[in-house]
Amino acid sequence: MNNTTRWLFFASRIVIGIVFIYSGFVKVIDPLGTTYKLNDYFAVFGTDWASKMSFILAVVQNIAEFLIGVAILLNLKMKLSTLGALIFMIIFMPLTFYIAIANPVHDCGCFGDALVITNWQTFWKNIILLVPTIFLFINRKKSTSTLSCWEQWGAVAIITIAMAFTTYHSYNHLPLNDFRPYKVGTYIPDGMIIPEGALDDEWKSTFVYSKDGAEKEFEMSALPDSTWTFVDAKHELIKKGYEPPIHDFTIISEDGTEITDIVLSSENYNFLFIAYNLKTAKRNNIDKINELADYCYQMGYPFYGLTASGNEDVSNFISETNAIYEFYNTDEITLKTIIRSNPGLVLLKNGTVIDKWHINDIPNINELSENLIHQSITKYKTKADKYFIWTLILLSCFIVSLYLLVRKRFYKC
């Protein structure tokens, strides 16, 4: 390589490596988020049968994306890693182009919930990244590594195991970092506000009328006279307006009464048992849930069950688990967004998310204090301290990585 090519190759590695690492990691720590997004794609393309494999596909995709990023950044197995990056781009380029045009899903989910960009922004981002990806692939054989073959494969194996463990932990508990609009500390009513002057959705309405056996379409500004008979109306979204981070958050009782404002304005502790699908909801720790519900009634804390399941599934669940709390209906996507656990538990007070628990981490009654806010703050401060330590470790690894990047000695692999 001449100097220009070498510097372009180096810069391309930095850009592609960082993008793949970031995109992969924010999804590795939230495997269910990627699973839900894949299910959206399968529904759009009429391949719902593939949803049975969506979780496995999500795990493999996320780990592979992160692994490719690290390998390219650290110059590990460049022939394979650049091929992997190119395959990702070849698959997602036409897919994101179609999504940008047809707009079948709100966003592609390429950066999970950490960074939500529009479908067109996603497509142009891929166009930009395609150039350095192709450049890396073309020059892959000219690259040499400071590490031997077995050292490179060892690094790949360690990274894979670490990401697999991270995914396992996030799936069986909660994501290491919550990027969603319902994270702990969020005041929900603020997230529902539409600012003054925000753009509304733009729709194009077409009306179908018939006369003398023939049908014809008319726009709103040119409707026919009374001799025509109305047949149908078509509404097409031309431009998406402002959508608040928290929307479709409603809590409705079986008789149709909405209690959303009651829950969000309550100055008491409110426990929300969330199970978007009661048929598939895990049954472990249900006894703890029932004990907690009974404890809440004794303490005067409201305890609600929120689900998107129908009345029959609710009745079956209550019969199977001896649930003593009442269930209310909430949008399924909203429930999936609130907590990555089916079921899970959320604590609210004054409309603020105080705490969350995965079904595997439901606290014992004797672990709860009367000041649940203080307990939650202490819990998350401890977690933050642990994250700070891990951040220092990762920073050290990054410094070592930079050192490896600028080493002068090269050994062929």
Buried (B, 14 or more C-beta within 10 A) or exposed (E): EEEEEEEBBBEBBBBBBEBBBBBBBBBBBBBBBBBBBBBBBBBEEEEEEBBEEBBEBBBEBBBBBBBBBBBBBBBBBBEBBBBBBBBBBEEBBEBBBBBBEEBEBBBBBBBBBBEBBBBBBBBEBBEEBBEBBBBBBEBBEEBBBBBEEEBBBEBBEEBBEBBEEBBEEBBEBBBBBBBBBBBBEBEBBEBBEEEEEEEEEEEEEEBBBBEEEEEEEBEEEEEBEEEBEEEEEEEEEEEBEEEBBBBEBBBBEEEEEEBBEEBBEBEEBBBBBBBBBBEEBBEEBBEBBBBBBBBBEEEEBBBBBBBBBEEEBBEBBBEEBEBBBEBBBBBBBBBBBBBBBBBBBBBBBBBBBBBBBBBBBBBEEEEBEEEBBEBBBEEBEEEEEEEEEEEEEEEEEEEEBEEBBEEEEEEEB
